[in-house]
Amino acid sequence: MAKARHTEPATKGKLITILSIDGGGIRGIIPGTILALLESQLQELDGNDVRLADYFDVIAGTSTGGLVTSMLTAPDENNRPLYRAKDIVPFYMEHGPKIFPQRGIWGSIMKTLKRIIGPKYNGKYLRKIIREKLGNTRLNDTLTNVVIPTFDIQRLQPTIFSTYEVSISKTFNTLLEKCQFVTKISNAKTCVQIRTYLQRIFDRKKKCVTSALQNFKALN
């Protein structure tokens, strides 16, 4: 069930289908289970060869959802999805313990300390396995449009990888494996900057809510 990729965002009045996949580390097993059921239902209707990428104009995901997005849209040698939806859960069961290691009480203490100076997981094994699976696949190779939001911790700003940007400029056509990772925290100072940045956002929102409540009370 081949489907032409949309190369431009939808315009007013045009219906598009979007599959959005949440993040959450090893909890990627949860959307993996749901997506496997969805794909199996579609296969009952349209045959065993159909895949989720055939039905959605855009597949988007962040963090572990970005990994699932890449798995569902990267092409194999026959230009069909590299992974079936039912392959996602076995992938997490096999590789999850090494991608998201858990090491008991002492490991939890060390993990908490590492959060102060760096990311929760070092990503070495994940980089290795993704490089093996995705190879030189780039954004413009995906079988449908993708959007993979990440966050640049050093610049304190979101970075969004998408096939729409590739259609504008080939300079955005990065390797799909590189879309899975955020910039690492370089030192404790950066971590303090992040906390300060998030605290400012929280304070602004708290001020807005307080002001809205005061106005509401005044009206009543």
Solvent accessible surface area in square Angstrom, and as a share of the most:
residue,aa,sasa,rsa
1,M,118,0.53
2,A,102,0.79
3,K,86,0.36
4,A,90,0.70
5,R,70,0.26
6,H,58,0.26
7,T,79,0.46
8,E,124,0.56
9,P,85,0.54
10,A,41,0.32
11,T,99,0.58
12,K,206,0.87
13,G,86,0.83
14,K,94,0.40
15,L,163,0.81
16,I,43,0.22
17,T,55,0.32
18,I,101,0.51
19,L,22,0.11
20,S,91,0.59
21,I,7,0.04
22,D,109,0.56
23,G,20,0.19
24,G,24,0.23
25,G,17,0.16
26,I,66,0.34
27,R,150,0.55
28,G,0,0.00
29,I,48,0.24
30,I,102,0.52
31,P,26,0.17
32,G,0,0.00
33,T,76,0.44
34,I,108,0.55
35,L,8,0.04
36,A,24,0.19
37,L,112,0.56
38,L,64,0.32
39,E,6,0.02
40,S,43,0.28
41,Q,87,0.39
42,L,28,0.14
43,Q,37,0.17
44,E,136,0.61
45,L,144,0.71
46,D,74,0.38
47,G,33,0.32
48,N,120,0.61
49,D,110,0.57
50,V,4,0.02
51,R,42,0.15
52,L,0,0.00
53,A,4,0.03
54,D,6,0.03
55,Y,41,0.15
56,F,32,0.13
57,D,11,0.06
58,V,7,0.04
59,I,0,0.00
60,A,18,0.14
61,G,4,0.04
62,T,56,0.32
63,S,72,0.46
64,T,7,0.04
65,G,0,0.00
66,G,1,0.01
67,L,9,0.04
68,V,0,0.00
69,T,0,0.00
70,S,0,0.00
71,M,4,0.02
72,L,4,0.02
73,T,0,0.00
74,A,1,0.00
75,P,30,0.19
76,D,41,0.21
77,E,159,0.71
78,N,110,0.56
79,N,99,0.51
80,R,70,0.25
81,P,9,0.06
82,L,63,0.31
83,Y,29,0.11
84,R,95,0.35
85,A,0,0.00
86,K,119,0.50
87,D,32,0.17
88,I,0,0.00
89,V,38,0.22
90,P,75,0.47
91,F,13,0.05
92,Y,1,0.00
93,M,122,0.54
94,E,121,0.54
95,H,14,0.06
96,G,0,0.00
97,P,88,0.55
98,K,128,0.54
99,I,8,0.04
100,F,24,0.10
101,P,33,0.21
102,Q,122,0.54
103,R,171,0.62
104,G,53,0.51
105,I,145,0.74
106,W,175,0.62
107,G,11,0.11
108,S,56,0.36
109,I,82,0.42
110,M,78,0.35
111,K,38,0.16
112,T,77,0.45
113,L,93,0.46
114,K,82,0.35
115,R,114,0.41
116,I,72,0.37
117,I,105,0.54
118,G,10,0.10
119,P,34,0.22
120,K,85,0.36
121,Y,53,0.20
122,N,81,0.41
123,G,14,0.13
124,K,151,0.64
125,Y,52,0.20
126,L,25,0.12
127,R,81,0.30
128,K,108,0.46
129,I,9,0.05
130,I,3,0.02
131,R,122,0.45
132,E,104,0.47
133,K,87,0.37
134,L,9,0.05
135,G,30,0.29
136,N,130,0.67
137,T,21,0.12
138,R,97,0.36
139,L,1,0.01
140,N,57,0.29
141,D,59,0.31
142,T,2,0.01
143,L,35,0.18
144,T,6,0.04
145,N,1,0.00
146,V,0,0.00
147,V,31,0.18
148,I,2,0.01
149,P,44,0.28
150,T,21,0.12
151,F,72,0.30
152,D,14,0.07
153,I,25,0.13
154,Q,89,0.39
155,R,162,0.59
156,L,38,0.19
157,Q,87,0.38
158,P,91,0.58
159,T,48,0.28
160,I,86,0.44
161,F,41,0.17
162,S,8,0.05
163,T,6,0.03
164,Y,35,0.13
165,E,60,0.27
166,V,6,0.03
167,S,62,0.40
168,I,141,0.72
169,S,35,0.22
170,K,142,0.60
171,T,122,0.71
172,F,95,0.40
173,N,24,0.12
174,T,30,0.17
175,L,28,0.14
176,L,0,0.00
177,E,11,0.05
178,K,114,0.48
179,C,0,0.00
180,Q,21,0.09
181,F,32,0.13
182,V,57,0.33
183,T,48,0.28
184,K,107,0.45
185,I,20,0.10
186,S,70,0.45
187,N,72,0.37
188,A,49,0.38
189,K,139,0.59
190,T,12,0.07
191,C,11,0.06
192,V,84,0.48
193,Q,79,0.35
194,I,29,0.15
195,R,127,0.46
196,T,57,0.33
197,Y,76,0.29
198,L,98,0.49
199,Q,93,0.42
200,R,148,0.54
201,I,49,0.25
202,F,119,0.50
203,D,68,0.35
204,R,146,0.53
205,K,133,0.56
206,K,121,0.51
207,K,154,0.65
208,C,89,0.53
209,V,88,0.50
210,T,61,0.35
211,S,49,0.32
212,A,60,0.46
213,L,100,0.50
214,Q,112,0.50
215,N,91,0.47
216,F,129,0.54
217,K,144,0.61
218,A,87,0.68
219,L,153,0.76
220,N,132,0.68
